Amino acid sequence: LTTSLNLPDGLSLADMVSGQQTLTQSIPDISGEESKSVHWYVRGDKAGSYDLNAQLKGKVMPFNETIDDNYILENKINVYSGNALTL
């Protein structure tokens, strides 16, 4: 399985101390009644409201059924800057 994060202009992958993130991640085989997850850390580069989605591709075995699903974040990500920030 592979999953890919689709980032709109205005968002980017955050720099990490532990190394670079990638937009596409591999997921090891998942056995029955098991789950796995992937994580991305995203940085807001421009103020705005953004939709975020990821795509999952792979095969369900032993049925050899193709998975090609798009997952959309339920709520938009809001990035604030300038006069929206106060101390």
C-alpha positions in Angstrom: 0.0 0.0 0.0 1.1 3.6 -0.6 -0.5 6.8 0.5 0.1 10.2 -0.9 -0.7 13.6 0.7 -1.9 16.3 -1.7 -0.8 19.7 -0.4 -2.4 22.9 -1.9 -0.2 26.0 -2.5 0.1 27.7 0.9 0.9 24.5 2.8 4.1 22.5 2.9 5.6 19.6 4.8 7.2 20.9 8.0 11.0 20.5 8.5 11.7 17.8 11.1 14.7 17.3 13.3 14.6 13.5 12.6 14.9 14.0 8.8 12.9 15.0 5.7 9.2 14.0 5.3 7.9 12.8 2.0 4.5 13.3 0.4 4.2 9.6 -0.4 4.6 6.9 2.3 4.6 3.1 2.1 2.4 1.1 4.5 3.5 -2.4 5.3 1.0 -5.3 4.7 -2.0 -5.1 7.1 -3.3 -8.4 8.4 -7.0 -9.1 9.2 -8.4 -7.1 12.2 -5.2 -5.0 12.2 -4.8 -1.3 11.5 -1.9 1.0 10.6 -1.5 4.7 10.3 0.7 7.3 8.7 1.4 10.8 9.9 2.5 14.1 8.2 3.4 17.3 9.9 2.2 20.3 7.8 3.3 23.9 8.0 1.2 26.9 6.9 3.1 29.2 4.6 0.3 31.6 3.6 -2.8 32.7 5.5 -5.9 31.1 4.3 -8.3 28.2 4.6 -7.3 24.9 3.0 -8.8 21.6 2.1 -6.5 18.6 2.6 -6.7 15.2 1.1 -4.7 12.0 0.8 -4.9 9.1 -1.7 -4.5 5.4 -0.7 -3.5 2.8 -3.4 -2.9 -0.9 -3.1 -4.5 -4.3 -3.3 -6.7 -6.4 -1.0 -5.4 -9.9 -0.8 -6.2 -12.7 -1.4 -8.9 -11.2 -3.5 -6.5 -9.1 -5.6 -9.0 -6.2 -5.4 -7.5 -2.8 -6.2 -7.8 0.0 -3.7 -7.6 3.6 -5.1 -9.4 5.8 -2.6 -9.2 9.5 -1.9 -9.7 10.7 1.7 -10.7 14.4 2.4 -10.1 16.1 5.7 -13.5 16.8 7.3 -12.6 20.4 8.4 -10.5 22.9 6.6 -7.1 23.8 7.9 -7.0 27.5 8.8 -3.7 29.4 8.7 -3.5 32.8 10.4 -0.9 35.5 10.0 -0.4 39.2 10.2 -3.1 41.1 12.1 -4.8 37.8 13.1 -1.9 37.2 15.5 -1.7 39.1 18.8 0.2 38.7 22.0 
